[in-house]
């Protein structure tokens, strides 16, 4: 139960977009806000390749944490559904 709460609270705070967008200035922002508001070429067009790499780096910690804890996460959720 504690591991599930830890995993869900990490992904919730990691994926938060609105609060950092509203409360933080441009220099101290999160990766999600920086990816959505920056990375423009001199013509003003978005740089898709840099945004794709940023999205990959943004998802990497969540995937790594889940891959290390998925045995315990799935075991606890499946074990709680067994009756008897």
QUIZIJO-V397733 format. One record per pair of residues at least 12 apart in sequence whose C-alpha atoms are under 10 Angstrom apart, sorted by the first residue. I is the first residue (numbers start at 1). J is the second residue. D is the distance in Angstrom with one decimal. If there is no record, write none. Layout:
BEGIN
i: <I & I>
j: <J & J>
d: <D & D>
END
This chain:
BEGIN
i: <1 & 1 & 1 & 1 & 2 & 3 & 3 & 3 & 3 & 3 & 4 & 4 & 4 & 4 & 4 & 4 & 4 & 7 & 7 & 7 & 7 & 7 & 7 & 10 & 10 & 10 & 11 & 11 & 11 & 11 & 11 & 14 & 14 & 14 & 14 & 14 & 14 & 14 & 15 & 15 & 15 & 15 & 15 & 15 & 16 & 16 & 16 & 17 & 17 & 17 & 17 & 17 & 17 & 18 & 18 & 19 & 20 & 20 & 21 & 21 & 21 & 21 & 26 & 31 & 31 & 31 & 31 & 32 & 32 & 32 & 32 & 34 & 34 & 35 & 35 & 35 & 35 & 35 & 35 & 35 & 35 & 36 & 38 & 39>
j: <72 & 73 & 76 & 77 & 73 & 69 & 70 & 72 & 73 & 76 & 69 & 70 & 72 & 73 & 74 & 76 & 77 & 62 & 65 & 66 & 69 & 70 & 73 & 61 & 62 & 65 & 59 & 61 & 62 & 65 & 66 & 30 & 31 & 32 & 58 & 59 & 61 & 62 & 30 & 31 & 32 & 58 & 59 & 62 & 30 & 32 & 33 & 29 & 30 & 31 & 32 & 33 & 36 & 32 & 33 & 33 & 32 & 33 & 33 & 34 & 36 & 37 & 38 & 54 & 55 & 57 & 58 & 51 & 54 & 55 & 58 & 51 & 54 & 47 & 50 & 51 & 52 & 53 & 54 & 55 & 58 & 51 & 51 & 51>
d: <9.7 & 8.5 & 7.3 & 8.6 & 9.8 & 8.0 & 9.9 & 7.8 & 6.9 & 9.1 & 9.2 & 9.8 & 8.8 & 6.3 & 9.4 & 8.6 & 8.8 & 8.6 & 7.8 & 7.6 & 8.6 & 10.0 & 8.8 & 9.9 & 8.2 & 9.5 & 9.8 & 9.4 & 6.7 & 9.8 & 9.9 & 9.0 & 9.5 & 9.0 & 8.7 & 9.4 & 9.3 & 8.4 & 9.7 & 9.7 & 7.7 & 8.9 & 9.3 & 9.6 & 9.0 & 8.3 & 9.3 & 9.9 & 8.2 & 9.3 & 6.5 & 6.4 & 9.8 & 9.8 & 8.5 & 9.9 & 9.0 & 7.2 & 6.1 & 9.0 & 9.9 & 9.5 & 9.7 & 7.7 & 8.9 & 9.1 & 7.1 & 9.9 & 8.4 & 8.1 & 7.4 & 9.7 & 9.4 & 9.9 & 8.6 & 6.1 & 9.3 & 9.9 & 6.9 & 8.0 & 9.7 & 8.2 & 9.2 & 7.4>
END
